[in-house]
Amino acid sequence: MVSLRQDMEAPPAGVAPLEPDGTQHLQWRVYILCGLVAFLDGFDTQSIGPAADAIAASIGMDIKDFGPVFSASQIGFLIGAVIFSALGDRFGRKRMLVAGTLVIAFSSLGTAYAGSYNELLAIRMLAGIGLGGVTPNFISLASEFAPPARRTRVVTMLWAAVPIGGMMGSFVSSFTLSQFGWQAIFYLGGAAPLLLVPVLVFMLPESREVQRGANDRSAPPLRVAPIEALFGEGRGLATLWLWLASWMTWLLLVVIGVWTPSLLQQAGWTTPMAASMLGLLNAGGVAGTFLIGVALRFVPAQRALMLALMAAAASIVMLGTFAHSFAAVAVAASLAGFFSSAAGGSLLALSASLYPERVRATGVGWSLGFARTGAVLGPICVGWLVGLQWSTASIYSAIALPGLLATVLVFLLSRTSTFRAAIK
């Protein structure tokens, strides 16, 4: 039986390791609060997809030119993930979670008031900075408080909150679009994180190394040299393959999420029907992220990842091939969400296990940041294909290709000594 090794180093001197006995209340509080941040991350990310046509019409632009708007948030995510992860390792992950949640709130409210294309681009980039800033920190904080034997399951199941939030965002969007207008979803997406911020401030504990520094004033300040931490100590090749596999996987995940409503409308679907398929995509993602955490306890990690990526590619091809059949698209969307999110969640769990605790947020954040460069290019390329009048089936076939390439990269990752050291 193979499972990800859950801890790469002992706790810092002077800090007792967290044990299940007597600390379960604290651990569950961390899991729930980090899960709420992850939920809002998914809600904001997926809300803009169903609203894209209405937003484009309101500011006088063609939907085929909307690709850069989708990509703007991905550029912001890259910036936020790289900067906030290093800041979280140095100054505290709780502080970065609070700051990132505030950015998400104000940028969501700002989206509702965007009056021009340039304003929309700037606001969605700011939203991406907030989303990218919270992700490596809630993953790292939750994994830090998780007992080593449960760390992989905690990370993958925590990540399930993102597609749950996305599912709610897509379903709420499909309702509010016809009842209250597209702005309503962003009012809601701004109010919820504002309400969560004081809860995080007063109830979420800080990371253990920051607590140690606060209690021991003679302790040296936390300093992280990202390149040395990620590529030193024999981790260079594993980091490279992990980044490239993440690049392909997140390109696929983001593109099917943001472009599916518009692509289905191009195939003749109504806006509410297309939005409901995005909801099924996220529902499949929830199930896939939960179950991959269980599967990794019994199936070799590389085998589970490669099977999930190949199945995701096949499901995406099916999504385009049968775009005129409601039943077939419903099945394909559920399967595509299931397998692509399973792959994404397991890659995140792996990145949290490959690196030691002192640089864990940096490892997760830089992996996500590099991956988001693919997520930036993906929506733009799909917009270009739409402008070239490619068929829906052809576009979905092109979207599926990164899943097959990621399968090869995961195989290469599994051959590195760092990967072998991270499993037992």
C-alpha positions in Angstrom: 0.0 0.0 0.0 1.4 3.4 -1.0 0.5 6.8 0.4 2.1 10.2 0.4 4.6 10.7 3.2 2.9 13.3 5.4 5.8 15.1 7.0 9.2 16.1 5.7 10.8 17.3 8.9 10.3 17.4 12.7 8.6 20.4 14.3 10.8 23.3 15.1 12.7 23.2 18.4 10.6 24.3 21.3 7.3 23.5 19.5 5.5 20.3 20.4 4.1 18.3 17.5 0.3 18.5 17.3 -1.3 15.2 18.3 -4.9 14.2 17.9 -5.5 13.9 21.7 -6.7 17.2 23.2 -6.2 19.2 20.0 -9.0 18.0 17.8 -11.2 21.1 18.5 -8.3 23.4 17.4 -7.6 21.3 14.3 -11.2 21.3 13.2 -11.5 25.0 13.7 -8.5 25.5 11.4 -10.0 23.1 8.8 -13.4 24.8 8.8 -12.1 28.3 8.6 -9.6 27.5 5.9 -12.4 25.6 4.1 -14.6 28.7 4.2 -11.8 30.7 2.6 -11.4 28.0 -0.1 -15.2 28.1 -0.7 -15.1 31.8 -1.3 -12.2 31.3 -3.6 -14.2 28.9 -5.8 -17.3 31.1 -5.6 -15.6 34.1 -7.0 -13.6 32.2 -9.6 -16.7 30.5 -11.1 -19.1 33.4 -10.8 -17.8 35.3 -13.7 -18.1 32.5 -16.3 -22.0 32.4 -16.5 -22.1 36.2 -16.3 -19.6 36.8 -19.1 -22.1 37.3 -21.8 -24.1 39.8 -19.8 -21.0 41.7 -18.6 -19.7 41.9 -22.2 -23.0 43.3 -23.4 -23.2 45.8 -20.6 -19.8 47.3 -21.4 -20.2 47.0 -25.2 -17.7 44.3 -26.1 -17.9 41.1 -28.1 -17.7 37.8 -26.1 -14.9 36.6 -28.3 -12.8 39.4 -26.8 -13.5 38.3 -23.2 -10.5 35.9 -23.0 -8.2 38.6 -21.6 -10.7 39.3 -18.8 -10.6 35.6 -17.8 -6.8 35.7 -18.0 -6.4 38.9 -16.0 -7.5 37.1 -12.8 -5.0 34.3 -13.6 -2.2 36.8 -14.0 -3.3 38.2 -10.6 -3.4 34.7 -9.1 0.2 34.1 -10.3 1.3 37.3 -8.6 -0.6 36.7 -5.4 0.5 33.1 -5.1 4.2 33.9 -5.4 4.2 37.0 -3.2 1.7 36.0 -0.5 3.2 32.5 -0.1 6.7 33.8 0.7 5.2 36.5 3.0 3.1 33.8 4.7 6.2 31.7 5.5 7.9 34.8 6.9 5.2 36.9 8.6 2.4 34.4 9.2 -0.1 32.5 7.1 -3.1 33.8 9.1 -2.1 37.4 8.3 -1.9 36.7 4.6 -5.3 34.9 4.7 -6.9 37.9 6.3 -5.3 40.3 3.8 -6.1 38.1 0.8 -9.8 37.7 1.9 -10.1 41.5 2.1 -8.8 41.8 -1.4 -11.3 39.2 -2.7 -14.1 41.2 -1.0 -13.3 44.6 -2.5 -12.5 43.3 -5.9 -15.7 41.4 -6.2 -17.7 44.5 -5.2 -15.6 46.5 -7.7 -16.5 44.0 -10.5 -20.2 45.0 -10.1 -19.3 48.6 -10.7 -16.9 48.2 -13.6 -17.9 50.5 -16.4 -15.3 49.8 -19.0 -13.2 47.1 -20.4 -10.0 48.5 -18.9 -11.7 48.9 -15.5 -12.9 45.3 -15.6 -9.4 44.0 -16.5 -7.8 45.8 -13.6 -10.4 44.7 -11.1 -10.3 41.1 -12.2 -6.5 41.1 -11.9 -6.8 42.4 -8.3 -9.3 39.7 -7.6 -6.8 37.2 -8.9 -4.1 38.6 -6.5 -6.5 37.9 -3.6 -7.4 34.5 -4.8 -3.8 33.5 -5.4 -2.7 35.0 -2.1 -5.1 32.9 0.1 -4.7 29.6 -1.7 -1.1 28.5 -0.7 -1.7 29.9 2.8 -4.9 28.0 3.6 -3.4 24.8 2.2 -0.2 25.3 4.2 -1.9 26.3 7.5 -4.3 23.4 7.4 -1.6 20.9 6.5 0.5 22.3 9.3 -2.2 21.6 11.9 -3.1 18.2 10.5 -1.7 15.1 12.1 0.9 13.6 9.7 -1.1 10.5 9.1 -4.1 12.5 7.8 -2.3 15.3 6.0 -3.0 14.2 2.5 -6.7 13.6 3.1 -7.0 17.0 4.9 -5.4 18.8 1.9 -7.4 17.1 -0.8 -10.7 17.4 1.1 -10.0 21.0 2.0 -9.5 21.6 -1.7 -13.0 20.2 -2.3 -14.3 23.4 -0.8 -13.1 25.2 -3.9 -15.4 23.3 -6.4 -18.2 23.4 -3.8 -17.9 27.2 -3.9 -17.7 27.1 -7.7 -20.8 25.0 -7.9 -22.7 27.4 -5.7 -21.3 30.4 -7.7 -22.5 28.9 -11.0 -25.9 27.9 -9.7 -26.5 31.3 -7.9 -25.3 33.0 -11.1 -27.8 31.2 -13.3 -30.6 32.3 -10.9 -29.5 35.9 -10.3 -28.8 36.6 -13.9 -32.5 36.4 -14.8 -33.9 37.7 -11.6 -31.6 40.5 -10.4 -29.0 41.1 -13.1 -25.4 40.1 -13.3 -24.2 42.6 -10.6 -26.0 40.8 -7.8 -23.7 37.8 -7.8 -20.7 40.1 -7.2 -22.5 42.0 -4.4 -22.9 38.7 -2.7 -19.4 37.6 -3.5 -18.1 40.8 -1.8 -20.3 40.7 1.2 -19.5 37.1 2.3 -15.7 37.6 2.6 -16.2 40.9 4.5 -18.3 39.0 7.1 -15.7 36.2 7.3 -12.7 38.6 8.0 -13.5 39.3 11.7 -14.1 35.6 12.2 -10.6 34.8 10.8 -9.0 37.5 12.9 -10.4 36.3 16.3 -10.7 32.5 15.8 -8.0 31.3 13.4 -4.6 30.5 15.1 -1.4 31.6 13.5 1.2 29.1 12.1 3.5 27.4 14.6 6.7 29.0 13.5 5.3 32.5 13.8 4.0 31.6 17.3 7.4 30.4 18.2 9.0 33.7 17.0 6.4 35.7 19.0 7.1 33.7 22.2 10.9 33.7 21.7 12.2 37.2 20.9 15.7 35.8 20.5 14.6 33.5 17.6 15.9 34.7 14.3 13.3 36.1 11.8 11.9 33.7 9.3 13.6 34.2 6.0 12.9 32.2 2.9 15.1 32.0 -0.2 12.6 30.6 -2.7 14.9 29.3 -5.4 17.3 27.6 -2.9 14.4 26.1 -1.0 12.6 24.7 -4.1 15.6 23.6 -6.1 18.2 22.8 -3.4 18.8 19.6 -1.5 18.1 17.5 -4.6 14.6 18.8 -5.2 15.3 20.5 -8.5 14.2 17.9 -11.0 11.1 17.0 -8.9 10.2 20.7 -8.7 10.5 21.1 -12.5 8.3 18.1 -13.3 5.8 19.2 -10.7 5.6 22.7 -12.1 5.1 21.5 -15.6 2.5 18.9 -14.7 0.7 21.6 -12.6 0.9 24.0 -15.6 -0.9 21.6 -17.9 -3.5 20.5 -15.2 -4.4 24.1 -14.2 -4.7 25.2 -17.8 -7.2 22.5 -18.3 -9.1 23.1 -15.1 -9.4 26.9 -15.6 -10.3 26.8 -19.3 -13.2 24.3 -18.9 -14.5 26.3 -16.0 -14.5 29.7 -17.5 -15.3 28.9 -21.1 -17.9 26.0 -20.8 -20.9 28.4 -20.5 -20.0 30.4 -23.5 -18.9 27.4 -25.6 -22.2 25.7 -24.9 -24.1 28.8 -25.8 -22.2 28.9 -29.1 -23.6 25.4 -29.6 -27.1 26.7 -29.2 -27.7 26.4 -25.4 -29.6 29.0 -23.4 -27.7 30.9 -20.7 -29.4 29.2 -17.7 -28.9 25.7 -19.2 -25.2 26.4 -19.9 -24.7 27.7 -16.4 -26.3 24.5 -15.0 -23.7 22.4 -16.8 -21.0 24.4 -15.0 -22.7 23.5 -11.8 -22.5 19.8 -12.7 -18.8 20.3 -13.6 -18.2 21.6 -10.1 -20.3 19.0 -8.5 -18.2 16.3 -10.2 -15.1 18.3 -9.0 -16.3 18.0 -5.4 -16.8 14.2 -5.6 -13.5 13.8 -7.4 -11.5 15.8 -4.9 -13.0 14.0 -1.9 -12.5 10.5 -3.4 -8.9 11.1 -4.6 -7.9 11.6 -1.0 -9.3 8.2 -0.1 -7.8 6.6 -3.2 -4.3 7.8 -2.5 -4.3 5.6 0.6 -4.7 2.4 -1.5 -3.4 3.2 -5.0 0.2 4.4 -5.9 0.1 8.2 -6.2 1.5 8.4 -9.7 -0.9 5.8 -11.0 -4.0 7.6 -9.6 -2.8 10.9 -11.0 -2.1 9.5 -14.5 -5.5 7.7 -14.7 -7.3 10.8 -13.5 -5.6 13.0 -16.1 -6.3 10.5 -19.0 -9.9 10.2 -17.9 -10.3 13.9 -17.7 -9.0 14.4 -21.2 -11.4 11.7 -22.6 -14.4 13.3 -20.7 -13.5 16.8 -22.2 -13.4 15.4 -25.7 -16.8 13.8 -25.0 -18.1 17.2 -23.8 -17.5 18.7 -27.2 -18.4 15.7 -29.3 -21.9 15.4 -27.8 -22.5 19.2 -27.3 -26.0 19.0 -28.7 -27.2 16.3 -26.3 -28.3 17.5 -22.9 -27.9 14.1 -21.3 -24.5 13.4 -22.8 -23.2 16.8 -21.8 -24.5 16.4 -18.3 -22.6 13.1 -17.9 -19.5 14.4 -19.6 -19.4 17.6 -17.5 -19.7 15.7 -14.3 -16.9 13.3 -15.3 -14.7 16.1 -16.6 -15.1 17.9 -13.3 -14.6 14.7 -11.3 -11.3 13.7 -12.9 -9.7 17.1 -13.5 -10.4 18.2 -9.9 -9.1 14.9 -8.6 -5.9 15.5 -10.5 -5.6 19.1 -9.3 -6.3 18.2 -5.7 -3.7 15.4 -5.6 -1.1 17.6 -7.2 -1.7 20.1 -4.4 -1.4 17.5 -1.8 1.9 16.3 -3.3 3.3 19.8 -3.5 2.5 20.2 0.2 4.3 17.0 1.0 7.4 17.5 -1.2 8.6 20.5 0.8 9.6 20.9 4.5 7.3 22.9 6.8 9.4 26.0 6.9 8.9 26.6 3.2 5.7 24.7 2.6 3.6 27.8 1.6 6.4 28.9 -0.7 6.5 25.4 -2.4 2.7 25.3 -2.8 2.5 29.0 -3.9 5.3 28.9 -6.5 3.9 25.7 -8.0 0.5 27.3 -8.2 2.0 30.5 -9.5 3.8 28.8 -12.3 0.7 26.8 -13.1 -1.3 29.9 -13.5 0.9 31.1 -16.4 -0.8 28.2 -18.3 -4.2 29.3 -16.9 -3.4 32.8 -18.3 -2.6 31.6 -21.8 -5.4 29.0 -21.9 -8.5 31.3 -21.9 -6.8 33.7 -24.4 -6.1 30.8 -26.8 -9.6 29.5 -26.6 -10.9 33.0 -27.3 -8.6 33.0 -30.4 -10.1 29.7 -31.5 -13.6 31.0 -31.0 -12.7 34.0 -33.2 -11.4 31.6 -35.8 -14.8 30.0 -35.7 -13.6 26.5 -34.7 -16.4 24.1 -33.9 -17.3 23.4 -30.3 -16.0 19.8 -30.7 -12.7 20.9 -32.1 -12.1 23.5 -29.3 -12.9 20.9 -26.6 -10.5 18.4 -28.2 -7.7 21.1 -28.1 -8.5 21.7 -24.4 -8.1 18.0 -23.7 -4.5 17.8 -25.0 -2.8 19.3 -21.9 -4.3 16.5 -19.8 -2.5 13.9 -21.9 0.8 15.9 -21.7 0.4 16.2 -17.9 0.2 12.3 -17.7 3.6 12.0 -19.2 5.0 14.7 -16.8 3.6 12.9 -13.8 5.3 9.7 -14.9 8.6 11.6 -15.1 8.0 13.1 -11.6 7.4 9.7 -10.2 10.9 8.6 -11.3 12.7 11.3 -9.2 14.4 10.5 -5.9 12.4 13.3 -4.2 9.1 11.8 -5.2 10.2 8.4 -4.0 11.3 9.9 -0.7 7.9 11.5 -0.3 6.0 8.2 -0.4 6.2 5.1 1.8 
